[in-house]
Amino acid sequence: MKNKSEEKKYMPEISQKEIDELRKAITATSQRVVAENIEKMKKADPNRPEAMQYFDEIADFATREKEIRAAKQEGKKVIGYMCLFAPTELILAADAIPVRVNSGWYDASKLGDRVVPVEVCPVVRSTIGAKMIALSPYLELSDALISVLTCDGMTKLGEILSDYTPVWAMSIPRVKDSAQSMRLWIEEIKSVKGQIEALTGNKIKSKQLKSAIELTQKATKAFRRLQDLRKGSPVIMGRDAMLVNQTYMWDNIERWTEKTEALCDELEKRVSQKNWACPPDTPRVMVTGTPMIWPDNWKVPTLVEEANPQGVLVADELCSGERLLYDPVGVDEWSMSDMLNAIAERYLMASTCPCFTSEDGNEDRINWLLNKIKEWNIQGVIYYVVRGCMLYAMEYTRVKKVLDRMSVPVYYLDTEYTREDVGQMKTRVEAFLEMLSARIDI
Amino acid sequence: MITAGLDLGTQSVKAVVLKDGEVVARGKAFSGFDPAKAAEQALGEALKDAKLSMSDVGHVTATGSGMDMAPNSNSTVSMMGADAKAGVHLFPNARTIIDVGAEEARAVKCDDNGIMMDFVVNERCAAGAGAFIEAMARALEVKLEDMGPLSLKAERASSINASCVIFGESDVVSLIHRQESKPEIARAIFDAMADRVSSMVHRLGVNPDVVLLGGVAKDVGFIASLKRKLGVDVLIPDFPEYAGALGAALVAVKRVKKVSK
């Protein structure tokens, strides 16, 4: 009888030679893209904050890969996750390393086409492709993956990746505001806690969980401080802030927090000197929609900030951006059950993911957008969707209605995991920015 | 004061020359492999027509997908911005301006001053644009310019799914196999295109007056289908294919005034 564990449910056979060749080629492209992106970011703000240097370094996958590899040799476990609902505090409390593993490599999505149709969201196809050729260091280093069943793509992605790595699926209720939803979610949190403990061999005790929560609370504080600095005249280019936000997905959290605080110190000085990253009357743009993942999927922020007329990104509503860490875990009593409840609440209730629905539509997302528009003085919103991202595409109509009522221009920008449509996208982004400026003068 | 607008489209380059804000000449050349050369040619032709030379021109504004390649241009304006400007100049009550070109269809919503308030572009597919009619004319073995008049002879409506040029073509082939008449197939083609364009416009809201610009605005078959689908009258200027260049030339007027102030 054939060994059952070796039978793959989804993944095709692919020769080691092809794997090696493809990985080599795509890794080379990735390194070039990382360098190009950073070069462009440096050029956009010749007086770029010095503290950005750290984030440029950690944006290169190899640096953190080396660290995690070394930690693994000392017996640490790595737990990857796709959606933000994975409770990182529990991973940290078990002395394991959390990393997010969604792929931002365009070329890998073409490989994913061998497994699923092209109509499927490219984030999913690219993550499948990355797994096929062992491209993503974080995905490769993961001892287990937490797959939260949010959209259809993510639900099946976990199933597909389980051909290689143990996957723990977590059911998430689609209606947040009900007692039974919270009960289900707390049970899911407890169950994943058991799985983390079994994998790591570390029982999660109150003391460790408290320290883990305090660690992410500190990170949240630094994170919020950075976003608050973007409320006024632009003291940091949007791409720089987005890179800081994004590196949280794989960096050492304690060090990330220190470096982010240091960046904020530098930025505060600049605010007092009125030392702006770009002219203060540059149109202020927010992006919302499908996650944009480093390094390839940096085209929208680059287009906006290099357009003629230029725009500056001052806020986003992306699960690869400001949604990552905006909300702290709020604990009243440091008992195990209270901490678990607080974690469950933070991950479920604070999320603005379009997988949720309510009588008023996804009202938490609408409220987030309206708050950002008001507090961050947003002049235009780019609603970004990759083909196949059904939930964000569908929710556009709802968001547009609300924003139209407030006379806030919003533009639906659809694209793919490809570099070839940059010309077309540029036309649209520039027309949108021209429209924002034209409200002043044409 | 002389200004000029250049529209570097995917298929052809159009030039419009204005004297004190009024059109004095137009020129056109195929984009081909060297859009910059085509732009020079189109503008040169228009200037020659108006008995002017390049040195008489105060400001040239370029638009269109190739606008960055325009030689001798002083500034650029987006295609949507140019549409809005031209639409409201031609029809002061225009609030919804549709432009269907060779490879792109777009719609712009604008305010009383011709300032664009919102816009949509067809979703990365030529099925709602002129190239679709060309491909379908080939499948029907009909000349491009005969497609429109032919479709008006249709006695009833049949339908194809124009989600994409390639699929559209295979749908047309199955209509041929079903032995539908050419006029009916031609009408089905325009209906399918108009369907795509009208659902795009509906996302902006259909605010009268509705204006149709671009090369496809010369096609009687498409106009009839679009009017049916939108359920409102559609205004079409003379020389609709020059509207983008006209809009750019009007933007140039503003810009030259700003500089001379």
Chai-1 contact restraints between the chains, C-beta under 6 A:
chainA,res_idxA,chainB,res_idxB,connection_type,confidence,min_distance_angstrom,max_distance_angstrom,comment,restraint_id
A,E430,B,S78,contact,1.0,0.0,6.0,A-B,restraint_1
A,A431,B,S78,contact,1.0,0.0,6.0,A-B,restraint_2
A,A431,B,M80,contact,1.0,0.0,6.0,A-B,restraint_3
A,E434,B,S78,contact,1.0,0.0,6.0,A-B,restraint_4
A,E434,B,G81,contact,1.0,0.0,6.0,A-B,restraint_5
A,M435,B,M116,contact,1.0,0.0,6.0,A-B,restraint_6
A,A438,B,I115,contact,1.0,0.0,6.0,A-B,restraint_7
